[in-house]
Amino acid sequence: MSTSKAVRQAAQRKSNSPPVWAWAGAAAAGLLVIAAFFFWQSSGAAGGLPPEISVAQAAARRDAGAFILDVRQPEEWNEYHIPGATLIPLGELASRLNEIPRDREIVVVCRSGNRSQQGRDLLQQAGFAPVTSMAGGLSEWRAAGYPTVAGP
């Protein structure tokens, strides 16, 4: 093959490949998609809430109109609970899903934070979103000085 023919073929191959800036743009777009995915996952996925929030965050969500779902037992509720919360004991939750709004954020609470995680998971499996649970439970809520009321 002649030298001029080889140069022409090399030039033709080079002109058929995308410019370097196109490769850099595609790589940047790919990184943005990956970063957005991980941000979406860490923010609580489809609901925009993390799986668990602090007592202070729960108080702020409550003040912003979130539905507070208390999954403790009635005797615990009567001792003290968050004003405006709704009581549905964890053992009854699956059969009372129709009492929970689907158009509001839901913060599930209990005494220490363990039952609320179970309640959150049950609601998520039933298609509720956004839903989260409060870390530390009502014990921490009360210790932090947030309001509670007693009685039924």
Beta strands, then each sheet from edge to edge (+ up, - down):
strand 1: 52-53
strand 2: 67-70
strand 3: 86-87
strand 4: 106-109
strand 5: 131-134
sheet 1: 1+ 5+ 4+ 2+ 3+
end
